Amino acid sequence: MSAPFARSVGGRLAHVTATQNIPSIRAHGLLSAEALAQQAGLDPATLPLRRERRRVGRALLNHQLPIVHGLRAARMVLDGHTPQSWAAQLDRRVFLWPCHKVSRFAASFDRSVDTTILWLDPEALARAMGDRIDLSPLNSGSFEQGAARAVRGDWLYVPLHAGLEAFRTNRQSRGLKATRDVVREVSLRAPIPPDLLRKVLIDD
């Protein structure tokens, strides 16, 4: 599974973050927004639908404007979630991007803050954390432009261990899409600890 997964994401995965976060990431690993809030003694329930970047403990979190600006669309297309609860589940994930999909996300992120892209080896990551990796056919946190029409719920995230075929036909089988999906987003339901992060990082 690890080799086909690596091919499906173009051979590399990217994590985009504020440059000021890099020392903490290297020391403590890649953590979700919720985990960072808990470590800082903050209530994670205060984070969803944030309109600006927010300092939480050691980290500068990105805003959630792609949801905030698309609230009307989100209310129409979310299945089993409110915009608030969807934003909260996003905060429980660590997000990575296929190498050929990261540029657009990175460009929107670094308009007002210096950013760094960390490149990860998908095969090594899948071998170590394959049971906690989910695949998505879209930027699950965006409800703007074309993404505004994409119906989504918890079922959107297909576990890697279910297989690439299950992922590719997930929305087809629900009658939501005529064609097969490709991986546009990868997320983890657990942090990447620092010792593992050192092993899966690719020097670029």
C-alpha positions as CSV (number, residue, x, y, z in Angstrom):
1,M,0.0,0.0,0.0
2,S,2.8,2.5,0.8
3,A,4.3,2.5,-2.7
4,P,0.9,3.0,-4.6
5,F,0.1,5.7,-2.0
6,A,3.4,7.5,-2.7
7,R,2.7,7.4,-6.4
8,S,-0.9,8.8,-5.9
9,V,0.6,11.9,-4.2
10,G,3.4,12.5,-6.7
11,G,6.2,11.0,-4.5
12,R,6.2,13.7,-1.9
13,L,3.9,15.2,0.7
14,A,4.1,18.8,1.9
15,H,3.2,20.5,5.2
16,V,2.9,24.3,4.9
17,T,3.5,26.3,8.1
18,A,4.6,29.7,9.3
19,T,8.4,29.8,9.4
20,Q,8.4,30.8,13.0
21,N,6.8,27.4,13.8
22,I,9.7,25.4,12.5
23,P,11.9,25.2,15.7
24,S,8.9,24.0,17.7
25,I,7.9,21.5,15.0
26,R,11.4,20.0,14.9
27,A,11.5,19.8,18.7
28,H,7.9,18.6,19.3
29,G,6.6,17.1,16.1
30,L,3.6,18.0,13.9
31,L,0.6,18.5,16.1
32,S,-3.0,19.4,15.4
33,A,-4.5,22.8,16.4
34,E,-6.5,21.1,19.0
35,A,-3.5,19.3,20.5
36,L,-1.6,22.6,20.6
37,A,-4.4,24.3,22.4
38,Q,-4.6,21.6,25.0
39,Q,-0.9,21.8,25.6
40,A,-1.2,25.6,26.0
41,G,-4.1,25.2,28.5
42,L,-6.6,26.7,26.1
43,D,-10.1,25.4,25.4
44,P,-10.0,24.0,21.8
45,A,-13.7,25.1,21.4
46,T,-12.5,28.7,21.1
47,L,-10.6,27.9,17.9
48,P,-13.1,26.9,15.3
49,L,-14.1,29.5,12.6
50,R,-11.3,31.8,13.6
51,R,-11.0,34.9,11.3
52,E,-7.3,35.5,11.8
53,R,-4.1,33.7,12.5
54,R,-3.8,33.0,16.2
55,R,-0.9,32.4,18.5
56,V,-1.5,29.3,20.6
57,G,1.3,28.3,22.9
58,R,4.4,27.8,20.7
59,A,2.5,27.9,17.4
60,L,1.0,30.4,15.0
61,L,-2.2,28.8,13.7
62,N,-3.6,29.6,10.3
63,H,-7.1,31.3,10.1
64,Q,-10.2,29.5,8.8
65,L,-11.4,32.1,6.4
66,P,-12.1,29.6,3.6
67,I,-14.9,28.3,5.9
68,V,-15.9,31.7,7.3
69,H,-16.2,33.3,3.9
70,G,-18.2,30.3,2.7
71,L,-20.6,29.8,5.6
72,R,-23.7,30.0,3.5
73,A,-22.3,27.3,1.2
74,A,-21.1,25.2,4.1
75,R,-24.6,25.1,5.7
76,M,-26.0,23.8,2.4
77,V,-23.4,21.1,1.6
78,L,-22.3,19.7,5.0
79,D,-23.7,16.3,5.8
80,G,-24.1,15.6,9.5
81,H,-22.1,18.7,10.5
82,T,-22.5,22.4,11.2
83,P,-19.8,24.8,10.0
84,Q,-18.7,25.0,13.7
85,S,-18.4,21.3,14.1
86,W,-16.7,20.8,10.8
87,A,-14.1,23.5,11.7
88,A,-13.6,21.7,15.0
89,Q,-12.9,18.4,13.3
90,L,-10.4,20.1,11.0
91,D,-8.6,21.3,14.1
92,R,-8.1,17.7,15.2
93,R,-6.2,16.8,12.0
94,V,-2.6,17.4,10.8
95,F,-2.8,18.3,7.1
96,L,-0.4,17.4,4.3
97,W,-0.6,18.1,0.5
98,P,0.4,16.1,-2.5
99,C,3.4,17.8,-4.1
100,H,1.5,18.9,-7.2
101,K,-1.3,20.5,-5.1
102,V,0.6,22.4,-2.5
103,S,1.5,25.6,-4.5
104,R,-2.0,27.1,-4.5
105,F,-2.4,26.5,-0.8
106,A,1.0,27.9,0.0
107,A,0.5,31.0,-2.1
108,S,-2.7,31.9,-0.2
109,F,-1.0,31.2,3.1
110,D,2.1,33.4,2.7
111,R,0.5,36.6,1.7
112,S,1.0,38.1,5.1
113,V,3.4,35.7,6.9
114,D,6.7,34.0,6.0
115,T,6.1,30.3,5.3
116,T,8.2,27.2,5.1
117,I,7.3,23.9,3.3
118,L,8.4,20.7,5.0
119,W,8.6,17.8,2.5
120,L,7.8,14.3,3.8
121,D,8.4,10.8,2.4
122,P,4.9,9.3,1.9
123,E,6.1,5.7,1.8
124,A,7.9,6.0,5.1
125,L,5.0,7.9,6.7
126,A,2.5,5.3,5.5
127,R,4.6,2.4,6.9
128,A,4.7,4.1,10.3
129,M,1.2,5.7,10.5
130,G,-0.9,4.1,7.8
131,D,-3.7,3.3,10.1
132,R,-4.1,7.0,11.0
133,I,-3.9,8.5,7.5
134,D,-7.0,9.7,5.6
135,L,-7.4,10.7,2.0
136,S,-9.6,13.5,0.6
137,P,-10.4,14.4,-3.0
138,L,-10.6,18.1,-2.2
139,N,-9.4,20.8,0.2
140,S,-11.9,19.8,2.9
141,G,-11.6,23.1,4.7
142,S,-12.5,25.3,1.8
143,F,-16.1,26.3,0.9
144,E,-15.1,29.0,-1.6
145,Q,-15.4,29.0,-5.4
146,G,-15.7,25.5,-6.9
147,A,-15.4,23.9,-3.5
148,A,-18.6,25.6,-2.4
149,R,-20.7,22.9,-4.2
150,A,-18.9,19.9,-2.9
151,V,-21.0,17.9,-0.5
152,R,-19.0,16.5,2.4
153,G,-19.3,14.8,5.7
154,D,-17.2,12.4,7.8
155,W,-17.4,9.9,5.0
156,L,-15.3,12.2,2.7
157,Y,-12.2,11.1,4.5
158,V,-11.3,7.6,3.3
159,P,-8.7,5.8,5.5
160,L,-5.6,4.8,3.6
161,H,-5.9,1.3,4.9
162,A,-9.3,1.0,3.1
163,G,-7.3,1.1,-0.1
164,L,-6.9,3.5,-3.0
165,E,-9.7,1.9,-5.0
166,A,-12.2,2.6,-2.1
167,F,-11.0,6.2,-2.1
168,R,-11.3,6.7,-5.8
169,T,-14.8,5.4,-6.0
170,N,-16.1,6.8,-2.7
171,R,-18.1,9.7,-4.2
172,Q,-19.0,7.7,-7.3
173,S,-20.7,5.1,-5.1
174,R,-22.7,7.9,-3.4
175,G,-23.9,9.3,-6.7
176,L,-22.0,12.6,-6.1
177,K,-19.5,12.3,-9.0
178,A,-19.4,10.6,-12.3
179,T,-15.7,10.2,-12.4
180,R,-13.1,8.7,-10.1
181,D,-11.3,10.8,-7.6
182,V,-7.7,11.7,-7.2
183,V,-5.9,12.6,-3.9
184,R,-5.8,16.3,-3.3
185,E,-5.4,16.3,0.5
186,V,-3.9,14.0,3.1
187,S,-4.6,14.3,6.8
188,L,-3.6,12.4,9.9
189,R,-5.8,11.7,13.0
190,A,-2.7,11.8,15.2
191,P,0.4,13.9,15.6
192,I,3.7,13.0,13.9
193,P,6.1,12.7,16.8
194,P,9.5,14.4,16.5
195,D,11.5,11.2,16.2
196,L,9.4,9.9,13.3
197,L,9.3,13.4,11.7
198,R,13.1,13.3,11.5
199,K,12.9,10.0,9.7
200,V,10.3,11.0,7.2
201,L,11.5,14.5,6.3
202,I,13.1,15.0,2.9
203,D,15.8,17.5,2.4
204,D,14.7,19.8,-0.4
